[in-house]
Amino acid sequence: MTTNRSSRRTKIMLSSTALAMAAGILLLTGQSPEPRVEAGLVASDDTFTLMTAAGRTGSGDGKSDLLYVIDNDNGVLLAYRASQNGPAMNITLVDGGHIGHLFDAVRP
């Protein structure tokens, strides 16, 4: 009788553990991964520098992230905007050009 009770208790514990693990796996796999961009990061090597920053849309009501790409060899700066438009993520080229020309254009 004691063996039956121990066996039954073991089966209940194993079944409970299996159900809990199955529920955990279903919860983890059921989540859709959200793309994340951490604004304020800089990565650089000999030829390129990448920098992210928080941005705003023209109307100021939406959030977006900016990516600046600098080609250190050729002196080119490119600015991209990543913004969420409903379920879709849009990445667009904002502006760019040779760094010397860009700074000459804003000098007084």
Secondary structure, DSSP 8 states (H G I E B T S, - for coil): -HHHHHHHHHHHHHHHHHHHHHHHHHHHHHS-------TT-EEE-SSEEEEEEEEE-TTSSSEEEEEEEEETTTTEEEEEEEEEETTEEEEEEEEEEEHHHHHHHH--
